[in-house]
């Protein structure tokens, strides 16, 4: 399969006066399309939110169709329920905090945020979770609608090594419409001086944090690496590469099965934990130019072990000059987009997105310094703005 770059798709739609792109005009006597036929055409727009956003500004009629809950549900189903990857948060101090991967998604507010003030923790179902370095508060942010919720942390949780996740608390299967649903924030943190790691959850319904649950972990702290949510359990990497599990229902902390140390060494400790397609905890590492995918599964005798599931030869997908560059730089997995089934691979200074189902590969346009990243995925949702802030006029002018 040949390497391909992310393209910027431009969609031709009329404005409110009937003018089409390129100066063409619809015939004045042409009857308007019936709503059902127009809806079928709008379904063919690319899934990147900017296209439905532009369509909503054609007229009140178009806006009513685009914002209809049934149409938005059909739109998500048309694309198999797989939201597009709009960008990713990157905590490397020498790169922007947010990197767009779609030409139709600006998120300029996120791009202007400083590493001095913010640290990204998690992205899932259209929400990003960030922590303010100065105040200790956490931010639950929908970059598409611009909706933000600032949450003060419990006093005992501030200034500790921490990680977390934001997730829908409604329990439904279709997460495309989660924005109006109650959410849950899970927060896990460590303090080295007393070897205690603790966790708590915040409910948007009650507006309060739960009681802390704790575990003693000598010589280990929560690492600021991507987390994995499998069922009702949140998994976090520790800085000694053990994996902490937080049962969100019973509020219990524990350690999961250790990953084989010899395999970990072969990956130079560069690993990413992630959920597998069949609902297990998974892990990815790169040895040479081979991407290894693992799964934590129970055998027939009930013993839970790490099982080698798949090997992908990256040399079949990367350009020859990139393969040659791997002699000087590590090839490492740096993130996983759960909603899209895409793993991110870093070969300095390039980032590649590998779609695990189709085995298509895309290169992120912006080169730079990257470590662990948090991909942001989302379909269009009706809101005041799209692009993460007061960018409505700018987006419309640049369409």
C-alpha positions as CSV (number, residue, x, y, z in Angstrom):
1,X,0.0,0.0,0.0
2,X,1.3,3.4,-0.9
3,X,1.7,6.2,1.5
4,X,-0.8,9.0,1.2
5,X,-1.1,12.4,2.9
6,X,-4.1,13.9,4.6
7,X,-6.0,15.9,2.0
8,X,-8.0,19.0,2.5
9,X,-11.4,18.3,1.0
10,X,-13.4,21.2,-0.3
11,X,-17.2,20.7,-0.8
12,X,-19.2,22.7,-3.3
13,X,-22.4,24.0,-1.7
14,X,-24.6,27.0,-2.5
15,X,-24.9,30.0,-0.3
16,X,-28.1,31.6,0.7
17,X,-28.4,33.5,-2.6
18,X,-28.2,30.4,-4.6
19,X,-24.7,31.0,-5.9
20,X,-22.4,28.0,-6.3
21,X,-18.7,27.8,-5.9
22,X,-16.8,29.2,-8.9
23,X,-19.4,31.9,-9.6
24,X,-22.1,29.6,-11.1
25,X,-25.7,30.3,-10.1
26,X,-28.7,28.0,-9.8
27,X,-31.4,28.8,-12.4
28,X,-33.9,31.3,-10.9
29,X,-36.9,29.2,-11.9
30,X,-35.5,25.9,-10.6
31,X,-37.8,24.6,-7.8
32,X,-36.1,24.0,-4.5
33,X,-35.2,20.4,-3.7
34,X,-37.6,18.5,-1.3
35,X,-36.2,18.2,2.2
36,X,-35.7,14.5,2.0
37,X,-33.7,14.8,-1.3
38,X,-31.6,17.6,0.1
39,X,-31.0,15.6,3.3
40,X,-29.7,12.7,1.1
41,X,-27.3,15.1,-0.6
42,X,-26.1,16.5,2.7
43,X,-25.4,13.0,3.9
44,X,-22.6,12.8,1.2
45,X,-20.6,15.7,2.8
46,X,-17.3,14.6,4.3
47,X,-17.5,13.9,8.0
48,X,-15.1,16.7,9.1
49,X,-17.3,19.1,11.0
50,X,-16.5,22.2,8.9
51,X,-18.6,20.9,6.0
52,X,-21.9,20.6,8.0
53,X,-21.0,23.8,9.8
54,X,-20.8,25.7,6.4
55,X,-24.0,24.0,5.2
56,X,-25.8,25.3,8.3
57,X,-25.1,28.9,7.3
58,X,-26.6,28.6,3.8
59,X,-30.2,29.3,5.0
60,X,-32.6,28.7,7.9
61,X,-34.0,25.7,6.0
62,X,-30.5,24.1,5.6
63,X,-29.7,24.8,9.2
64,X,-32.9,23.1,10.3
65,X,-32.0,20.0,8.3
66,X,-28.4,19.9,9.5
67,X,-29.3,20.4,13.1
68,X,-32.1,17.8,13.1
69,X,-31.2,15.0,15.6
70,X,-32.4,12.3,13.2
71,X,-30.2,13.6,10.4
72,X,-27.2,13.8,12.6
73,X,-27.8,10.2,13.7
74,X,-28.1,9.1,10.0
75,X,-24.9,11.1,9.2
76,X,-23.0,9.2,11.9
77,X,-24.4,5.9,10.7
78,X,-23.5,6.7,7.1
79,X,-19.9,6.8,8.2
80,X,-20.2,3.7,10.3
81,X,-20.2,5.6,13.5
82,X,-16.5,6.3,13.1
83,X,-15.8,10.0,13.8
84,X,-13.0,11.7,11.9
85,X,-9.7,12.5,13.6
86,X,-9.5,16.3,13.8
87,X,-6.2,16.6,15.5
88,X,-4.3,15.7,18.7
89,X,-3.0,17.2,21.9
90,X,0.8,16.9,22.3
91,X,2.5,17.5,25.6
92,X,6.0,17.9,24.2
93,X,7.1,21.4,25.3
94,X,8.8,22.2,21.9
95,X,5.6,21.7,19.8
96,X,2.1,23.3,19.9
97,X,-0.3,21.9,22.4
98,X,-2.8,21.1,19.7
99,X,-2.0,19.9,16.2
100,X,-4.9,19.8,13.7
101,X,-4.8,16.8,11.3
102,X,-7.7,18.1,9.2
103,X,-7.5,21.2,7.0
104,X,-11.1,21.9,7.9
105,X,-10.6,22.1,11.6
106,X,-8.8,25.1,12.9
107,X,-9.2,24.8,16.7
108,X,-7.3,28.0,16.9
109,X,-8.1,28.5,20.6
110,X,-6.5,25.2,21.4
111,X,-3.5,26.0,19.2
112,X,-2.9,29.2,21.1
113,X,-2.8,27.5,24.5
114,X,0.5,27.4,26.3
115,X,2.4,24.4,27.7
116,X,3.3,26.7,30.6
117,X,-0.4,26.7,31.6
118,X,-2.0,23.5,30.3
119,X,-1.4,19.8,30.3
120,X,-3.6,17.4,28.2
121,X,-4.8,14.3,30.0
122,X,-7.4,12.6,27.8
123,X,-9.7,12.8,24.8
124,X,-12.8,10.7,24.2
125,X,-16.2,11.0,22.6
126,X,-15.7,14.6,21.5
127,X,-14.4,15.8,24.9
128,X,-10.9,16.8,25.9
129,X,-9.7,16.7,29.5
130,X,-6.9,19.2,30.3
131,X,-5.4,20.3,33.6
132,X,-4.3,23.9,34.4
133,X,-0.7,23.7,35.7
134,X,-1.1,27.0,37.7
135,X,-4.5,26.6,39.3
136,X,-4.8,22.8,39.4
137,X,-8.3,22.9,38.0
138,X,-9.3,20.5,35.2
139,X,-11.1,21.5,32.0
140,X,-13.7,19.3,30.2
141,X,-13.8,20.8,26.7
142,X,-15.8,20.1,23.6
143,X,-13.6,21.6,20.8
144,X,-16.4,21.5,18.2
145,X,-19.1,23.4,20.1
146,X,-16.7,25.4,22.3
147,X,-18.5,24.2,25.5
148,X,-16.2,24.3,28.6
149,X,-16.6,23.1,32.1
150,X,-13.9,24.0,34.7
151,X,-13.7,21.7,37.7
152,X,-11.8,22.5,40.9
153,X,-9.9,19.4,42.1
154,X,-10.2,18.1,45.7
155,X,-7.6,20.0,47.8
156,X,-5.7,16.7,48.5
157,X,-5.2,16.0,44.8
158,X,-3.4,19.2,43.8
159,X,0.3,19.3,42.9
160,X,0.6,15.5,42.6
161,X,1.7,13.4,39.6
162,X,-1.7,12.8,37.9
163,X,-3.7,11.4,35.0
164,X,-7.4,11.1,34.2
165,X,-10.2,10.6,31.8
166,X,-13.5,12.1,30.8
167,X,-16.3,9.8,29.7
168,X,-20.0,9.7,29.0
169,X,-22.0,8.6,32.1
170,X,-25.2,7.8,30.2
171,X,-24.3,4.2,29.4
172,X,-25.7,4.2,25.8
173,X,-24.1,2.6,22.8
174,X,-24.2,5.6,20.4
175,X,-21.8,8.1,21.7
176,X,-22.2,10.5,18.8
177,X,-24.8,12.5,20.8
178,X,-23.0,12.5,24.1
179,X,-22.7,16.2,24.4
180,X,-26.0,16.7,26.2
181,X,-25.4,13.7,28.4
182,X,-24.0,13.7,32.0
183,X,-20.3,13.0,32.1
184,X,-17.9,11.5,34.6
185,X,-14.3,12.5,35.2
186,X,-11.9,9.9,36.7
187,X,-8.8,11.4,38.3
188,X,-5.8,9.3,39.4
189,X,-2.8,10.8,41.2
190,X,0.4,9.8,43.1
191,X,2.6,11.3,45.7
192,X,6.1,9.8,45.9
193,X,6.9,10.8,49.5
194,X,4.3,8.5,51.0
195,X,4.1,5.9,48.1
196,X,0.3,6.3,47.9
197,X,-1.7,6.5,44.7
198,X,-5.3,7.6,44.9
199,X,-8.3,8.1,42.7
200,X,-11.7,9.8,42.7
201,X,-14.4,10.6,40.3
202,X,-16.5,13.7,39.5
203,X,-20.1,13.5,38.4
204,X,-21.6,16.3,36.3
205,X,-25.0,15.3,37.7
206,X,-24.1,15.8,41.4
207,X,-21.3,18.4,40.9
208,X,-19.1,16.8,43.5
209,X,-16.1,14.6,43.7
210,X,-16.3,11.1,45.3
211,X,-14.3,10.0,48.3
212,X,-10.7,9.0,47.6
213,X,-9.7,5.4,47.2
214,X,-6.0,4.6,47.6
215,X,-3.4,2.0,47.2
216,X,0.2,1.8,48.4
217,X,2.7,1.5,45.5
218,X,6.3,1.8,46.6
219,X,8.7,3.2,44.0
220,X,5.9,3.9,41.5
221,X,3.9,6.9,40.4
222,X,1.2,7.6,37.8
223,X,2.8,8.4,34.4
224,X,1.4,11.1,32.2
225,X,0.8,8.7,29.3
226,X,-2.4,7.8,27.4
227,X,-4.9,5.9,29.4
228,X,-7.2,3.1,28.2
229,X,-10.8,2.6,29.1
230,X,-12.1,-1.0,28.8
231,X,-15.7,-1.5,30.0
232,X,-15.9,0.2,33.4
233,X,-12.2,0.0,34.2
234,X,-9.7,2.8,33.5
235,X,-6.1,1.6,33.0
236,X,-3.1,3.9,33.6
237,X,0.6,3.3,33.0
238,X,2.9,3.8,36.0
239,X,6.4,5.2,35.7
240,X,7.8,1.7,36.3
241,X,5.6,0.4,33.4
242,X,3.3,-1.6,35.6
243,X,-0.4,-0.9,34.8
244,X,-2.8,0.5,37.4
245,X,-6.5,-0.4,37.0
246,X,-9.3,1.8,38.5
247,X,-12.7,0.1,38.7
248,X,-15.1,3.0,38.2
249,X,-18.1,1.1,39.5
250,X,-16.7,-0.3,42.7
251,X,-14.1,2.5,43.2
252,X,-11.2,0.0,43.6
253,X,-7.6,0.3,42.6
254,X,-5.3,-2.5,41.8
255,X,-2.5,-3.7,39.5
256,X,-3.1,-5.7,36.3
257,X,-1.0,-8.5,35.0
258,X,2.6,-7.4,34.4
259,X,3.7,-7.1,30.8
260,X,6.7,-9.3,30.0
261,X,9.9,-7.4,30.8
262,X,11.9,-8.9,27.9
263,X,9.3,-7.6,25.4
264,X,9.2,-4.2,27.1
265,X,13.0,-3.9,26.8
266,X,12.8,-4.8,23.1
267,X,10.5,-1.8,22.7
268,X,12.9,0.5,24.6
269,X,10.1,1.1,27.0
270,X,8.1,2.9,24.3
271,X,4.6,1.5,24.6
272,X,1.0,2.6,24.3
273,X,-1.9,0.9,26.2
274,X,-5.2,0.8,24.4
275,X,-8.5,-1.1,24.2
276,X,-8.7,-3.9,21.7
277,X,-11.5,-4.3,19.2
278,X,-12.9,-7.3,21.1
279,X,-13.0,-5.5,24.4
280,X,-9.8,-6.4,26.1
281,X,-6.8,-4.3,27.4
282,X,-4.3,-4.0,24.6
283,X,-0.7,-2.8,24.2
284,X,1.4,-1.7,21.2
285,X,5.2,-1.5,20.8
286,X,7.6,-1.3,17.9
287,X,10.7,-3.6,17.5
288,X,12.8,-2.5,14.6
289,X,10.2,-1.8,11.9
290,X,7.6,-4.3,13.3
291,X,4.6,-2.9,15.1
292,X,3.5,-5.5,17.7
293,X,-0.1,-5.6,19.0
294,X,-0.8,-7.5,22.3
295,X,-4.0,-8.3,24.2
296,X,-4.5,-9.3,27.8
297,X,-6.7,-12.4,27.7
298,X,-7.8,-15.3,29.8
299,X,-6.8,-18.7,28.6
300,X,-9.0,-21.8,28.7
301,X,-7.7,-22.6,32.2
302,X,-8.6,-19.1,33.4
303,X,-5.0,-17.8,33.5
304,X,-4.8,-14.2,32.4
305,X,-1.8,-13.5,30.2
306,X,-0.5,-11.1,27.6
307,X,-0.9,-12.7,24.1
308,X,0.8,-11.6,20.9
309,X,-2.1,-10.8,18.5
310,X,-0.6,-9.2,15.4
311,X,2.6,-8.0,13.8
312,X,2.6,-5.2,11.2
313,X,5.7,-4.7,9.0
314,X,5.9,-0.9,8.8
315,X,8.5,-1.1,6.0
316,X,5.6,-2.1,3.7
317,X,3.9,1.3,4.4
318,X,6.6,3.9,4.9
319,X,8.4,5.6,2.1
320,X,12.0,4.4,1.4
321,X,13.6,7.7,2.7
322,X,11.6,7.3,6.0
323,X,12.7,3.7,6.4
324,X,16.3,4.9,5.9
325,X,15.9,7.6,8.6
326,X,14.9,4.9,11.1
327,X,18.6,4.1,11.4
328,X,19.0,7.3,13.4
329,X,15.7,7.6,15.2
330,X,13.4,5.4,17.2
331,X,10.2,4.2,15.7
332,X,7.6,4.3,18.5
333,X,3.8,4.3,19.0
334,X,2.7,7.5,20.7
335,X,-1.1,7.4,20.7
336,X,-4.3,5.6,19.8
337,X,-7.6,7.0,18.6
338,X,-10.1,4.5,20.2
339,X,-13.1,5.9,18.4
340,X,-11.4,5.6,15.0
341,X,-9.2,2.5,15.5
342,X,-6.1,4.5,14.5
343,X,-2.6,4.1,16.0
344,X,-0.1,6.9,15.8
345,X,3.6,6.1,15.0
346,X,6.4,8.6,15.3
347,X,9.5,8.6,13.2
348,X,11.3,11.9,13.9
349,X,10.1,14.4,12.7
350,X,7.1,12.7,11.2
351,X,3.9,11.3,12.6
352,X,1.9,8.6,10.8
353,X,-1.7,7.5,11.4
354,X,-2.3,3.8,10.7
355,X,-5.9,2.7,10.3
356,X,-5.8,-0.8,11.8
357,X,-8.9,-2.1,9.9
358,X,-8.1,-0.8,6.4
359,X,-4.4,-0.6,6.9
360,X,-4.3,2.8,5.2
361,X,-1.6,5.1,6.4
362,X,-1.6,8.9,6.5
363,X,1.2,11.3,7.3
364,X,0.3,14.2,9.6
365,X,1.3,17.4,7.7
366,X,3.1,19.2,10.6
367,X,6.5,17.7,11.5
368,X,8.0,18.4,14.9
369,X,8.8,17.0,18.3
370,X,6.2,14.6,19.7
371,X,6.0,12.3,22.6
372,X,2.7,10.8,24.0
373,X,-0.2,12.3,22.1
374,X,-4.0,12.3,22.7
375,X,-6.0,12.2,19.4
376,X,-9.3,14.2,19.3
377,X,-12.2,12.8,17.3
378,X,-15.6,14.2,16.7
379,X,-18.5,14.5,14.4
380,X,-20.3,17.8,13.8
381,X,-22.6,19.0,16.6
382,X,-24.8,22.1,16.6
383,X,-23.2,24.9,18.6
384,X,-22.2,28.5,18.6
385,X,-18.9,27.9,16.9
386,X,-16.7,25.2,15.5
387,X,-13.0,25.2,15.8
388,X,-12.7,25.6,19.6
389,X,-13.4,29.3,20.1
390,X,-14.5,32.6,18.6
391,X,-13.5,31.6,15.1
392,X,-16.8,31.5,13.4
393,X,-16.3,34.5,11.0
394,X,-12.7,33.4,10.3
395,X,-13.8,29.9,9.4
396,X,-16.6,31.0,7.1
397,X,-14.3,33.4,5.3
398,X,-11.6,30.8,4.8
399,X,-14.0,28.1,3.4
